[in-house]
Structures are given as C-alpha cells and as structure tokens.
Amino acid sequence: MDTHNTQKPGTKAAARSSMTARVIGFVVAAVIVIAAIVSFAVIRSRSSASHSSSPATSTSAPAGKSSARSTVKLGNGKILVIIFSSKNAIYGRSKPAKIGNTMRIADMIVADTGADKYEIVPAQDYTGAYQSIVDRAQKEQDSNARPAIKNPLPDVSQYSTVFVGSPVWWGEYPMVVRTFLDKEDLNGKTVIPFATSEGSGLGNFQDQLRQQYPKATIRDGFYAEGLQAAQAKPDVDHWLRGLGLMKH
Ligand SMILES: Cc1cc2nc3c(=O)[nH]c(=O)nc-3n(C[C@H](O)[C@H](O)[C@H](O)COP(=O)(O)O)c2cc1C
C-alpha cells in the first residue's frame, strides 16, 4: 500500500485543477525572473552612461567660463595642481621620457585629491640634448628671465588650495614657473609645493612661495628623487593624508 499518496483517488476534476494551478504558478515565476533581469540591465546601462560623462577626464571649458579654462583638466573644482615638467631634461636619462618625473607626482596628487590640473607649457619647449637645456636654463636664471608660457593661464579665483610643482633647477623653481607665479595671485589661498630633483630636495620652493605670496598659507611640501618618482605613490599618499587632502 502506498502510504505517501494522500490525494483521494477517483477525483479527476481535483487532479486537473491542481495541474492548472501549478502551470499558472510556473508562468508567474518566469515572468518575475524575466522582469528582474530586464530592469537590472536597464539600471546598469544608465549608471555606466552617467560614469562615462564624469568631469574628471573632461578637457573642455564648462559653460559660461572663459576660454582660458580650457587648458585645465577638470576634477572637483576646489583644488588645483599647477605643474611644469620636462620630458627632455631629466638627470640620468639619455633619452626623453614618456612622462616627466614631476608630472608623475602631479598625476598621483590629482588621483588622490580629485584636483584639477593645469600644465605650464613653455612657448619655447625645452628640447634637445640635456646639456643644451642645462645651458639655456642657466642663462635664464642668471638673467632672471621670465620665459613666455604658451597656453592660457587658468582662472585661479575658484580654488582654495593650489599645489605648485616642478623639477628643481639650480636649487629653484625653473624660471618659466616664476613667469606663472608673477602672473597669478595666490595670496589668501593654501599653497603647497612639490618637486623632483636629484639631491636638492625641495630646493628653495617653500621660501620662494612665502616671499611671493605673503598672505598665503604655505603648507609642507613633498619631494621625490627624480628617477624614483614612479614608485613614490605610498609616500605621496602618506603626505596627502597628513595634510587631510585625501579624497578617500
Ligand atoms: C637645468 C637643470 C637644472 C637642474 N638642477 C638641479 C638641482 O639644482 N638639484 C637637483 O637635485 N637636481 C637638478 N636637476 C635635475 C632635475 O631636477 C631632475 O632630473 C628632475 O627629476 C627632472 O624632473 P622633470 O622630468 O619633471 O623635468 C636639474 C636638471 C636640469 C635640466
């Protein structure tokens, strides 16, 4: 005797209605699963579309701003990284680099803080053999020159914190950076130097900024040895965390 069969035998109508109920249940479950898959796909495609329009990679000027802003790569709009870096004038390298040493540090600061970035591009590029660049740079320094900058200057008024970084040349900021510093007023802002060099640390960057902008708050700067710049991320993170400027 089958002790597991609890249904009363002989009621064909009852058997048919239980089968119909099972089919309806199956169809409803299938519809719910399909609807869930479709809505997940729609949400994903919408969110990836909004991420791809993130302003961090935009190089165009926001509506209503002057065209001078077009050379600034946009981040969070509160912190600005000013950078001059030469791919050709790197101590200890016979060939130009793809990315200058100090530019590597600038990119790490941008990634950590969400800052905007403005690159100082000299009207006359520093190209050619290392020694010829060294000679030119020395002449510029001896004559206290202010070499011209090719690209429009950024509108610094909206930034409260400005990093100013470059290689150390003869213990100082390269004269093309001095051109920038003379043209822009960073008084009242927090200004933070950074550098790469091959033995001079930050050079006189801190003093130069203090002299140039007596009403700015000059905070602790950062430097890395030029040829070690690519490995400097942990040190950059540590420095920025100490300044309270890490984004996450
Ligand atoms: C003209 C010139 C002057 C330099 N003067 C110094 C210096 O005074 N002290 C120092 O440690 N390194 C000096 N260096 C080496 C650079 O600071 C170093 O190679 C730097 O990492 C280059 O960075 P960049 O690739 O961002 O231009 C000098 C290099 C050049 C081309």
PDBQT file of the ligand as one rigid body, heavy atoms in Angstrom, charges set to zero:
ROOT
HETATM    1  C1  LIG A 301      68.631  72.761 -15.890  1.00  0.00    +0.000 C 
HETATM    2  C2  LIG A 301      68.604  71.715 -14.829  1.00  0.00    +0.000 A 
HETATM    3  C3  LIG A 301      68.990  72.046 -13.553  1.00  0.00    +0.000 A 
HETATM    4  C4  LIG A 301      68.895  71.088 -12.537  1.00  0.00    +0.000 A 
HETATM    5  N1  LIG A 301      69.249  71.459 -11.255  1.00  0.00    +0.000 NA
HETATM    6  C5  LIG A 301      69.144  70.555 -10.255  1.00  0.00    +0.000 A 
HETATM    7  C6  LIG A 301      69.475  70.949  -8.924  1.00  0.00    +0.000 A 
HETATM    8  O1  LIG A 301      69.839  72.077  -8.623  1.00  0.00    +0.000 OA
HETATM    9  N2  LIG A 301      69.370  69.999  -7.961  1.00  0.00    +0.000 N 
HETATM   10  C7  LIG A 301      68.968  68.721  -8.226  1.00  0.00    +0.000 A 
HETATM   11  O2  LIG A 301      68.906  67.926  -7.311  1.00  0.00    +0.000 OA
HETATM   12  N3  LIG A 301      68.608  68.339  -9.489  1.00  0.00    +0.000 NA
HETATM   13  C8  LIG A 301      68.696  69.223 -10.513  1.00  0.00    +0.000 A 
HETATM   14  N4  LIG A 301      68.331  68.851 -11.778  1.00  0.00    +0.000 N 
HETATM   15  C9  LIG A 301      67.754  67.508 -12.016  1.00  0.00    +0.000 C 
HETATM   16  C10 LIG A 301      66.211  67.543 -12.123  1.00  0.00    +0.000 C 
HETATM   17  O3  LIG A 301      65.644  68.264 -11.036  1.00  0.00    +0.000 OA
HETATM   18  C11 LIG A 301      65.626  66.128 -12.125  1.00  0.00    +0.000 C 
HETATM   19  O4  LIG A 301      66.147  65.375 -13.186  1.00  0.00    +0.000 OA
HETATM   20  C12 LIG A 301      64.097  66.145 -12.182  1.00  0.00    +0.000 C 
HETATM   21  O5  LIG A 301      63.607  64.934 -11.670  1.00  0.00    +0.000 OA
HETATM   22  C13 LIG A 301      63.521  66.326 -13.591  1.00  0.00    +0.000 C 
HETATM   23  O6  LIG A 301      62.103  66.359 -13.487  1.00  0.00    +0.000 OA
HETATM   24  P1  LIG A 301      61.122  66.504 -14.723  1.00  0.00    +0.000 P 
HETATM   25  O7  LIG A 301      61.184  65.208 -15.508  1.00  0.00    +0.000 OA
HETATM   26  O8  LIG A 301      59.769  66.684 -14.100  1.00  0.00    +0.000 OA
HETATM   27  O9  LIG A 301      61.544  67.680 -15.521  1.00  0.00    +0.000 OA
HETATM   28  C14 LIG A 301      68.438  69.770 -12.828  1.00  0.00    +0.000 A 
HETATM   29  C15 LIG A 301      68.076  69.448 -14.127  1.00  0.00    +0.000 A 
HETATM   30  C16 LIG A 301      68.160  70.410 -15.134  1.00  0.00    +0.000 A 
HETATM   31  C17 LIG A 301      67.759  70.048 -16.529  1.00  0.00    +0.000 C 
ENDROOT
TORSDOF 0
